[in-house]
Structures are given as structure tokens and as C-alpha cells.
Amino acid sequence: MRIRVDFRGVAYSLDLRRKITIVVDLSATGKTRLLSTLRDARLFPAELVVMECDAPEIILVADTEEVPLETAIRGSADGSLIIIDEYSQRELNKASDLINQKHCWFLIINRELPSNVHVSVSSVCRMVVSDGVHTLEPIYRSADDAIIPTSVKCEGSGGEVRFYRYFAAEKMKVHGIGGNGRIWDELEKNTDPTLLLIADGAALGFLISDILKLQKKKPFLVYFPESFEWVLMLSDYFDDDAKIRSVTANIEDELDYRHESAERYLASLMKSKVHNYSKGELPEFLYMEGVLDESRMRIIWERIGILDFSKV
């Protein structure tokens, strides 16, 4: 979903790749001017304003306005773009179920990340200016070089831990954390700069800003695939499945404002493709005669590409 505004020499071109986008890092970025530009542009004749938006309606909701946040969201038509400006974290969390479930696009501009809103690490952005045009840039970028850890901690447990232990063999320890609610405590007590944290990027947006700040103080490594289901979908088992290949190539082509979260979408898709799939177990297609199929596992590993457990 794209919104483009050009009014009185102020230009914005914002690509919202998922249902919910959050803008943080707000100092002197043009955030306030975006809202005032959108408001002012509505008061002028159309020939004086460039305003293009894929959504049928843009709704501005600010903490200073009389209409309560939840009331404004409920009254919005499906497919609308709702821009939420500087509400408290408490108010956003209070409205989180409604935000997650409402069939609208959301651009949330806030210094604090709401903990209960389903947002990906790739959808937490800062505003930047290039050639006079304001755009959005994710605050997290995946590594370009190989990630070489000495120990691994996975957000999940069960099958996910067994998967990464297969490649670690006896060379390093791989432990499960047991959910993203425990990630912060694990990172705060960590002293190993080559610890690798593996977590579902599709559901970790609420924590990504704090993780990146902590990483500057006490280094550690991170790998944030969309989810463990997304990793499994890299298997050659799905090479003839057009839907799966589209998802692994660019999941954002498959998502829009009707999807509550990418993580749930991927889990549901995997269950529809694999009989008796369980998040806690490795699927049957990875096995050959009761043993993990080395060839199939190796293909997934090569397609992940960025992880290197061989140099420890």
C-alpha cells in the first residue's frame, strides 16, 4: 500500500508493505510535518495538491483529538489507512486487539512500541529524507555476511531446537527459550558476543528497537526469519508449490490489511499443506525411514544461506 503526498514543496512517498507499520526514532524526521501536511492539503483545491493513496480513505487519529482511539478505529471502513499519532503505549495496548483484527492499514507514529500489536521487525521504521522526499526505512536490516556463532538460543523449543541442533552437531550448544516473552531476560544476562539469537521476525517488532539498542552496548548475533514455518518452507519438498514459493520469495506479496499477522498466516498455510503439522515437532517430510534426511535438511540450510556453523 502506497501513499504519496506533495504539497507546498513538502513530499512524502511511503510504502506500507504490511498491515501495520510503526514509525519510531522521531526526532527531526518530518513526522509532525507529515500530519500537518495531510491536514492542510485537505483544505486546498485538488489542483494544488498531489495526493495519491491506494486506500479509499485516510483517517488521522491523534491523542489530542476528542474522538477516542477505539471509536475512530471501529468507525473506519475496511481497507482504510488509519494514521495513529503519539498515543501512550498503554492506550495502544488497550486497543491492540481491535488494531490486530480490523481490516485496515495502520501507520502508527509513536516513540514507544506497543507490546500487543502484531508487527514484524521489517515494519518498524524510521523516516528518512532523500532528494527532498520523505520515505520509510526499516530500523533492522538482516546481515549481509555469514553469521558465525559459538552458541545458539532459539525463541521456540521442540522441533525448532532439534532442527538447529542437527547442524550444530557437537560443535555448539543450542537451547530453546520457550517464547518471545523470555527473549529480553536472556539477552540482558548474556555476556557472549558470539551468541546467536534466532526468533520469529514476523512477531518481534514490539521488541526490535530495544534489541538493537542493547546490541550496541553488549554485542550478540541475531537471525530473524519470518517464522520457523517459513524456514521449513524453503525445503525442496515445496518446489512445485507456487503459493509456498511466492511466500518464501516475498511474503509481502501475499499479505494485505486482511491478515491479522504474518506469523499466524504462515502457521495456517503450513497446516494446510502438511498433514498433522505440529509447531512443536519436525514435519514428516524431513525424515527418511525415521531418520532426518540429510539431503533435504542440507537444501534448507543452503537456502537459508546466512548461517555458518562450520567454523566453530
ROKE-199369 format. One line per 10 residues: number of its first residue (from 1); their letters; for each residue x, y, z of N, C-alpha, C. Coordinates in steps of 0.2 Angstrom, whole numbers, plus 5000, padded with zeros to 4 digits. Example, Ala and Ser with C-alpha at 12.3 -4.5 7.8 and 13.67 -1.06 7.14 Angstrom:
BEGIN
1	as	5066,4972,5039,5062,4978,5039,5066,4984,5039; 5064,4989,5035,5068,4995,5036,5064,5000,5039 $
***
This chain:
BEGIN
1	mrirvdfrgv	5004,4994,5000,5000,5000,5000,5004,5006,5000; 5003,5011,4996,5007,5017,4995,5003,5023,4996; 5006,5028,4999,5004,5035,5000,5009,5040,4997; 5007,5044,4993,5011,5049,4991,5008,5056,4991; 5012,5061,4994,5009,5067,4996,5015,5072,4993; 5012,5077,4990,5017,5083,4988,5013,5089,4988; 5015,5093,4993,5011,5100,4995,5015,5105,4997; 5016,5111,4994,5020,5116,4996,5027,5114,4997; 5030,5110,4992,5037,5109,4992,5038,5103,4997; 5033,5100,5001,5035,5095,5006,5032,5089,5002 $
11	aysldlrrki	5037,5084,5002,5035,5077,4998,5036,5071,5003; 5031,5067,5002,5031,5060,5006,5030,5055,5001; 5033,5049,5001,5032,5043,4997,5033,5037,5002; 5027,5035,5004,5028,5030,5010,5025,5023,5007; 5029,5018,5007,5027,5011,5005,5025,5007,5012; 5019,5005,5013,5017,5001,5019,5017,4994,5016; 5022,4990,5018,5022,4983,5015,5018,4978,5019; 5016,4980,5025,5011,4975,5029,5006,4979,5032; 5001,4976,5035,4995,4979,5038,4997,4984,5043; 5002,4983,5047,5004,4988,5052,5011,4990,5051 $
21	tivvdlsatg	5012,4996,5051,5019,4999,5051,5020,5004,5056; 5025,5004,5060,5026,5008,5066,5032,5013,5064; 5032,5019,5065,5037,5024,5064,5040,5026,5071; 5046,5025,5072,5050,5027,5078,5055,5031,5077; 5060,5033,5082,5066,5037,5080,5063,5044,5077; 5059,5047,5081,5055,5053,5079,5058,5060,5078; 5064,5061,5082,5067,5067,5082,5069,5070,5075; 5066,5076,5073,5068,5079,5067,5068,5075,5061; 5062,5071,5060,5062,5067,5055,5057,5069,5050; 5053,5073,5051,5047,5075,5047,5040,5072,5049 $
31	ktrllstlrd	5040,5069,5054,5034,5065,5056,5028,5070,5058; 5030,5076,5061,5025,5081,5063,5022,5084,5057; 5027,5085,5052,5025,5089,5046,5021,5085,5042; 5022,5078,5042,5018,5074,5038,5010,5074,5040; 5009,5075,5046,5002,5075,5049,4999,5082,5047; 5003,5087,5048,5001,5094,5047,5000,5095,5039; 5004,5092,5035,5003,5092,5028,4997,5089,5025; 4996,5083,5028,4990,5079,5026,4983,5083,5028; 4984,5086,5034,4978,5090,5036,4977,5096,5032; 4982,5100,5031,4982,5106,5027,4980,5105,5020 $
41	arlfpaelvv	4982,5099,5017,4981,5098,5010,4974,5097,5009; 4970,5095,5014,4963,5094,5013,4959,5100,5012; 4962,5106,5014,4959,5112,5014,4960,5116,5007; 4964,5113,5003,4966,5117,4996,4963,5113,4990; 4962,5116,4985,4959,5113,4979,4964,5108,4977; 4961,5103,4974,4964,5097,4972,4970,5098,4967; 4969,5103,4963,4975,5105,4958,4981,5108,4961; 4981,5110,4967,4986,5112,4971,4990,5107,4975; 4987,5101,4975,4990,5096,4979,4991,5089,4975; 4996,5086,4976,4997,5079,4974,4996,5074,4980 $
51	mecdapeiil	4990,5071,4979,4989,5066,4985,4986,5059,4981; 4991,5054,4982,4989,5048,4979,4989,5043,4985; 4984,5039,4985,4984,5033,4991,4980,5027,4988; 4983,5021,4989,4979,5015,4987,4973,5014,4992; 4973,5017,4998,4967,5016,5002,4962,5020,5000; 4955,5018,5001,4950,5023,4999,4949,5029,5004; 4952,5028,5010,4951,5034,5014,4957,5034,5019; 4959,5040,5021,4964,5041,5026,4961,5044,5032; 4962,5041,5038,4960,5044,5044,4965,5045,5049; 4965,5051,5051,4971,5054,5056,4968,5054,5063 $
61	vadteevple	4971,5050,5067,4969,5050,5074,4975,5052,5079; 4974,5057,5082,4979,5060,5087,4977,5060,5094; 4981,5059,5099,4980,5059,5106,4976,5066,5108; 4977,5071,5104,4975,5077,5106,4967,5078,5104; 4965,5074,5100,4958,5074,5097,4953,5071,5102; 4947,5074,5101,4941,5072,5105,4939,5065,5104; 4939,5062,5098,4937,5055,5097,4942,5050,5100; 4939,5046,5104,4944,5040,5107,4946,5036,5101; 4952,5033,5102,4956,5029,5098,4951,5023,5095; 4949,5020,5100,4945,5014,5098,4939,5015,5094 $
71	tairgsadgs	4936,5021,5096,4930,5023,5092,4931,5025,5085; 4937,5028,5084,4939,5030,5077,4941,5024,5073; 4944,5019,5076,4945,5013,5073,4939,5009,5071; 4935,5008,5075,4928,5005,5074,4924,5008,5068; 4925,5014,5068,4921,5018,5063,4924,5018,5056; 4930,5015,5055,4933,5016,5049,4931,5010,5044; 4930,5012,5038,4928,5007,5033,4934,5002,5031; 4933,4996,5030,4938,4991,5028,4942,4994,5022; 4949,4993,5023,4954,4995,5018,4956,5002,5019; 4954,5005,5024,4956,5012,5025,4963,5012,5028 $
81	liiideysqr	4966,5018,5027,4973,5019,5030,4972,5023,5037; 4973,5021,5042,4972,5024,5049,4979,5026,5051; 4980,5033,5052,4987,5035,5054,4986,5037,5062; 4989,5034,5066,4989,5035,5073,4995,5039,5076; 4994,5044,5079,4999,5049,5081,5000,5049,5088; 5006,5047,5091,5008,5048,5098,5003,5047,5103; 5000,5041,5103,4996,5038,5109,5001,5035,5114; 4999,5035,5120,5003,5031,5125,5003,5024,5124; 5008,5021,5126,5009,5013,5125,5003,5010,5128; 5001,5012,5134,4995,5009,5137,4989,5010,5133 $
91	elnkasdlin	4988,5016,5130,4982,5016,5126,4982,5012,5119; 4988,5011,5116,4989,5007,5111,4988,5000,5112; 4991,4998,5118,4990,4991,5120,4982,4989,5122; 4979,4994,5124,4972,4993,5126,4968,4992,5119; 4970,4996,5114,4967,4995,5108,4970,4990,5103; 4974,4986,5106,4978,4981,5101,4974,4976,5098; 4969,4973,5102,4965,4968,5099,4961,4970,5093; 4959,4976,5094,4955,4980,5088,4959,4981,5082; 4966,4984,5084,4970,4985,5078,4972,4979,5075; 4973,4973,5078,4975,4967,5075,4970,4964,5071 $
101	qkhcwfliin	4964,4965,5073,4958,4962,5070,4955,4966,5064; 4955,4972,5065,4952,4977,5060,4955,4976,5053; 4951,4976,5048,4953,4975,5041,4955,4982,5038; 4960,4985,5041,4963,4992,5039,4970,4991,5038; 4973,4996,5035,4980,4998,5035,4982,5002,5041; 4987,5001,5045,4989,5006,5050,4996,5009,5050; 4997,5015,5051,5003,5018,5051,5003,5021,5058; 5007,5018,5063,5007,5021,5070,5014,5024,5071; 5013,5031,5073,5019,5035,5074,5019,5036,5082; 5024,5033,5084,5025,5033,5092,5032,5032,5094 $
111	relpsnvhvs	5034,5035,5100,5040,5034,5102,5041,5027,5106; 5035,5024,5109,5035,5018,5112,5032,5013,5108; 5035,5007,5107,5032,5002,5103,5027,4998,5107; 5021,4997,5105,5015,4994,5108,5017,4986,5109; 5016,4983,5114,5019,4976,5115,5014,4971,5113; 5007,4973,5112,5002,4968,5110,5000,4968,5103; 5003,4973,5099,5001,4974,5092,5006,4969,5088; 5003,4965,5083,5006,4960,5079,5010,4964,5073; 5016,4965,5074,5020,4969,5069,5027,4965,5068; 5029,4965,5062,5036,4962,5060,5042,4967,5062 $
121	vssvcrmvvs	5047,4964,5062,5054,4968,5063,5055,4972,5057; 5052,4970,5051,5053,4974,5045,5048,4979,5044; 5044,4980,5049,5039,4985,5048,5039,4990,5054; 5045,4990,5057,5047,4995,5062,5052,5000,5059; 5050,5006,5057,5054,5010,5053,5056,5017,5056; 5060,5020,5053,5062,5027,5054,5060,5031,5047; 5059,5038,5048,5058,5042,5042,5065,5045,5040; 5066,5044,5034,5072,5047,5031,5071,5052,5025; 5075,5056,5023,5074,5061,5018,5080,5060,5012; 5078,5059,5006,5082,5058,5001,5080,5062,4995 $
131	dgvhtlepiy	5084,5066,4992,5082,5071,4986,5075,5074,4988; 5075,5077,4994,5069,5080,4996,5062,5077,4997; 5063,5070,4997,5057,5066,4998,5057,5062,5004; 5052,5062,5008,5052,5058,5015,5050,5051,5013; 5054,5046,5015,5052,5039,5014,5053,5035,5021; 5051,5029,5021,5052,5025,5027,5057,5020,5026; 5061,5019,5031,5067,5014,5031,5067,5009,5037; 5067,5003,5036,5066,4998,5042,5072,5000,5047; 5071,4999,5053,5077,5001,5058,5081,4994,5058; 5079,4988,5056,5083,4982,5056,5084,4980,5049 $
141	rsaddaiipt	5090,4978,5048,5092,4975,5042,5096,4969,5043; 5094,4964,5039,5097,4957,5040,5104,4958,5038; 5109,4953,5041,5116,4953,5040,5117,4952,5032; 5122,4955,5030,5125,4953,5023,5130,4947,5023; 5134,4947,5028,5139,4942,5029,5137,4936,5033; 5141,4931,5033,5139,4925,5036,5139,4926,5044; 5134,4923,5047,5133,4923,5054,5137,4917,5057; 5142,4918,5061,5146,4913,5064,5146,4913,5071; 5141,4909,5075,5140,4909,5082,5145,4904,5085; 5145,4904,5092,5148,4899,5096,5142,4896,5100 $
151	svkcegsgge	5137,4899,5101,5131,4896,5104,5124,4899,5101; 5119,4895,5102,5113,4897,5099,5107,4897,5104; 5103,4902,5104,5096,4902,5108,5091,4903,5103; 5086,4898,5103,5080,4899,5099,5074,4901,5103; 5070,4905,5100,5064,4908,5103,5060,4902,5105; 5059,4897,5100,5054,4891,5101,5058,4886,5105; 5055,4880,5104,5058,4874,5108,5056,4868,5103; 5057,4862,5106,5054,4856,5102,5058,4855,5095; 5054,4855,5090,5056,4854,5083,5061,4859,5081; 5060,4865,5083,5064,4871,5081,5071,4870,5084 $
161	vrfyryfaae	5072,4868,5090,5078,4867,5093,5082,4861,5090; 5078,4855,5089,5081,4849,5085,5083,4851,5078; 5080,4855,5075,5082,4857,5068,5089,4860,5068; 5090,4865,5073,5096,4869,5073,5102,4865,5076; 5100,4860,5081,5105,4856,5084,5108,4851,5079; 5104,4849,5074,5106,4845,5068,5112,4848,5065; 5112,4854,5064,5118,4857,5060,5123,4859,5065; 5122,4860,5071,5127,4862,5076,5131,4856,5078; 5128,4850,5077,5131,4843,5079,5133,4844,5086; 5140,4843,5087,5143,4843,5094,5147,4849,5095 $
171	kmkvhgiggn	5147,4854,5090,5151,4860,5090,5149,4865,5094; 5142,4866,5095,5140,4871,5100,5133,4869,5103; 5132,4873,5108,5125,4872,5112,5120,4876,5108; 5114,4872,5108,5108,4875,5105,5102,4874,5110; 5100,4880,5113,5094,4879,5118,5088,4883,5116; 5082,4881,5118,5076,4884,5117,5074,4889,5123; 5072,4895,5121,5070,4900,5126,5063,4898,5129; 5058,4896,5124,5052,4895,5126,5047,4900,5125; 5048,4905,5120,5043,4910,5118,5047,4917,5118; 5044,4922,5114,5047,4928,5114,5047,4932,5120 $
181	griwdelekn	5042,4930,5125,5042,4934,5131,5048,4933,5135; 5052,4928,5134,5058,4927,5138,5065,4930,5135; 5064,4932,5129,5070,4935,5125,5074,4940,5128; 5070,4945,5131,5074,4951,5134,5078,4949,5140; 5075,4945,5144,5079,4942,5150,5085,4938,5148; 5084,4934,5143,5090,4930,5140,5096,4935,5138; 5094,4940,5134,5099,4945,5131,5102,4949,5136; 5098,4951,5141,5101,4955,5147,5106,4952,5151; 5106,4945,5152,5111,4942,5156,5116,4939,5152; 5116,4939,5145,5121,4936,5141,5127,4940,5141 $
191	tdptllliad	5133,4937,5141,5139,4940,5141,5144,4938,5135; 5141,4933,5130,5144,4930,5125,5143,4934,5118; 5148,4938,5116,5147,4942,5109,5145,4938,5103; 5146,4931,5104,5145,4927,5098,5139,4922,5099; 5135,4924,5104,5129,4921,5105,5124,4923,5099; 5120,4918,5096,5116,4919,5091,5109,4918,5094; 5105,4923,5093,5098,4923,5095,5094,4922,5088; 5090,4917,5088,5085,4915,5082,5078,4916,5085; 5074,4920,5082,5067,4922,5084,5063,4923,5078; 5057,4923,5078,5052,4924,5073,5051,4932,5072 $
201	gaalgflisd	5054,4934,5066,5054,4941,5065,5047,4944,5064; 5042,4939,5061,5036,4942,5060,5032,4944,5066; 5034,4942,5072,5031,4944,5078,5035,4947,5083; 5041,4950,5081,5046,4953,5086,5046,4960,5085; 5042,4963,5081,5043,4970,5080,5042,4974,5087; 5038,4972,5091,5037,4976,5098,5044,4977,5102; 5049,4972,5100,5055,4972,5104,5061,4974,5100; 5060,4975,5094,5066,4976,5089,5070,4982,5091; 5067,4988,5093,5071,4994,5094,5075,4993,5100; 5072,4990,5106,5076,4989,5112,5082,4984,5110 $
211	ilklqkkkpf	5081,4978,5106,5086,4974,5105,5092,4977,5101; 5090,4981,5096,5096,4985,5093,5100,4989,5097; 5096,4993,5102,5100,4997,5107,5104,4993,5111; 5102,4987,5114,5106,4983,5118,5112,4980,5115; 5111,4978,5108,5116,4975,5104,5122,4980,5103; 5121,4987,5104,5126,4991,5103,5130,4992,5110; 5127,4990,5115,5130,4990,5122,5134,4984,5123; 5131,4978,5122,5134,4972,5123,5133,4967,5117; 5137,4966,5112,5136,4963,5106,5133,4956,5107; 5129,4954,5102,5127,4947,5101,5125,4947,5094 $
221	lvyfpesfew	5123,4941,5091,5121,4940,5084,5114,4938,5084; 5111,4940,5078,5103,4939,5078,5102,4936,5071; 5097,4932,5070,5094,4929,5064,5087,4929,5065; 5083,4933,5061,5076,4934,5062,5072,4932,5056; 5071,4925,5054,5067,4923,5049,5060,4925,5050; 5055,4925,5045,5048,4927,5047,5046,4922,5052; 5047,4916,5052,5045,4911,5057,5048,4905,5056; 5048,4900,5060,5051,4893,5059,5047,4890,5053; 5041,4891,5052,5037,4888,5047,5040,4891,5040; 5042,4897,5040,5045,4900,5034,5051,4896,5032 $
231	vlmlsdyfdd	5055,4895,5037,5062,4891,5036,5060,4884,5033; 5055,4881,5036,5054,4874,5034,5051,4875,5026; 5048,4880,5024,5045,4881,5018,5051,4882,5012; 5057,4883,5015,5062,4883,5010,5064,4876,5007; 5061,4871,5010,5063,4864,5008,5061,4863,5001; 5065,4858,4998,5063,4856,4991,5057,4852,4990; 5054,4850,4996,5048,4847,4996,5042,4851,4993; 5043,4858,4994,5038,4863,4991,5040,4866,4984; 5045,4863,4981,5047,4866,4975,5042,4867,4970; 5037,4863,4970,5032,4863,4964,5025,4867,4967 $
241	dakirsvtan	5026,4870,4973,5020,4873,4976,5021,4881,4975; 5017,4883,4970,5018,4890,4968,5016,4895,4974; 5011,4893,4978,5010,4898,4984,5016,4898,4989; 5018,4892,4990,5024,4892,4995,5030,4896,4992; 5031,4895,4986,5037,4898,4983,5036,4906,4983; 5030,4908,4982,5029,4915,4982,5030,4918,4989; 5028,4914,4994,5029,4916,5001,5036,4917,5003; 5040,4912,5001,5047,4912,5003,5051,4917,4998; 5049,4919,4992,5052,4924,4988,5051,4931,4991; 5044,4932,4993,5042,4939,4995,5036,4938,4999 $
251	iedeldyrhe	5035,4937,5005,5029,4936,5009,5024,4942,5008; 5027,4948,5007,5023,4954,5007,5019,4954,5001; 5020,4950,4996,5016,4950,4990,5009,4946,4992; 5010,4942,4997,5004,4938,4999,5000,4941,5005; 5002,4946,5008,4999,4949,5014,4996,4955,5012; 4990,4957,5015,4987,4964,5015,4984,4965,5021; 4979,4970,5021,4976,4973,5028,4972,4967,5031; 4970,4962,5027,4965,4957,5030,4969,4952,5034; 4975,4952,5034,4979,4947,5038,4981,4949,5044; 4979,4946,5050,4980,4949,5056,4987,4949,5058 $
261	saerylaslm	4991,4943,5056,4998,4943,5057,5001,4938,5052; 5008,4940,5050,5011,4935,5046,5013,4929,5049; 5014,4929,5056,5016,4923,5059,5010,4918,5059; 5004,4920,5060,4998,4916,5060,4997,4914,5053; 4998,4918,5048,4997,4916,5041,5001,4910,5039; 5007,4911,5041,5012,4906,5039,5011,4899,5043; 5009,4899,5049,5007,4893,5053,5001,4890,5050; 4996,4894,5048,4990,4891,5045,4991,4888,5038; 4996,4892,5034,4997,4889,5027,5001,4883,5028; 5006,4882,5033,5009,4876,5034,5004,4870,5036 $
271	kskvhnyskg	5000,4871,5040,4995,4866,5042,4990,4864,5036; 4989,4869,5031,4985,4867,5026,4989,4863,5020; 4996,4863,5021,5000,4860,5016,5003,4853,5019; 5003,4852,5025,5007,4847,5028,5002,4843,5033; 5000,4837,5032,4996,4833,5036,4998,4832,5043; 4994,4834,5048,4996,4833,5055,5002,4837,5057; 5003,4843,5054,5008,4848,5056,5007,4850,5063; 5013,4850,5067,5013,4852,5074,5019,4857,5075; 5017,4863,5078,5023,4868,5078,5029,4865,5083; 5027,4860,5087,5032,4858,5092,5036,4852,5089 $
281	elpeflymeg	5034,4849,5083,5038,4844,5080,5040,4845,5073; 5046,4842,5071,5048,4842,5064,5043,4839,5060; 5041,4841,5054,5037,4838,5050,5039,4831,5046; 5035,4827,5045,5037,4820,5042,5041,4821,5036; 5040,4826,5032,5044,4827,5025,5051,4827,5026; 5053,4829,5032,5061,4830,5033,5064,4823,5035; 5060,4818,5036,5063,4811,5038,5063,4806,5032; 5068,4802,5032,5068,4796,5028,5069,4790,5032; 5064,4786,5032,5065,4779,5036,5066,4781,5043; 5063,4786,5046,5063,4788,5053,5069,4792,5055 $
291	vldesrmrii	5073,4793,5050,5079,4797,5052,5079,4804,5047; 5081,4809,5050,5081,4816,5047,5085,4815,5040; 5082,4817,5035,5085,4816,5028,5091,4821,5027; 5097,4819,5027,5102,4824,5026,5102,4828,5020; 5100,4825,5014,5100,4829,5008,5094,4834,5009; 5089,4833,5011,5083,4838,5012,5085,4843,5017; 5088,4841,5022,5090,4846,5028,5095,4851,5025; 5100,4848,5021,5105,4852,5018,5103,4857,5013; 5098,4855,5009,5095,4860,5005,5092,4866,5008; 5088,4865,5014,5085,4870,5018,5091,4875,5020 $
301	werigildfs	5096,4872,5023,5102,4875,5026,5105,4880,5021; 5106,4877,5015,5109,4881,5009,5105,4887,5007; 5098,4886,5007,5094,4891,5005,5093,4897,5011; 5094,4895,5017,5095,4900,5022,5101,4904,5021; 5106,4901,5019,5112,4905,5017,5116,4908,5021; 5113,4912,5026,5117,4917,5030,5120,4913,5036; 5118,4908,5038,5121,4904,5045,5126,4900,5043; 5132,4900,5047,5138,4896,5046,5140,4893,5053; 5138,4887,5054,5140,4883,5060,5146,4879,5059; 5150,4880,5053,5155,4875,5052,5162,4878,5054 $
311	kv	5163,4884,5056,5169,4887,5058,5171,4887,5065; 5167,4884,5069,5167,4884,5077,5173,4879,5079 $
***
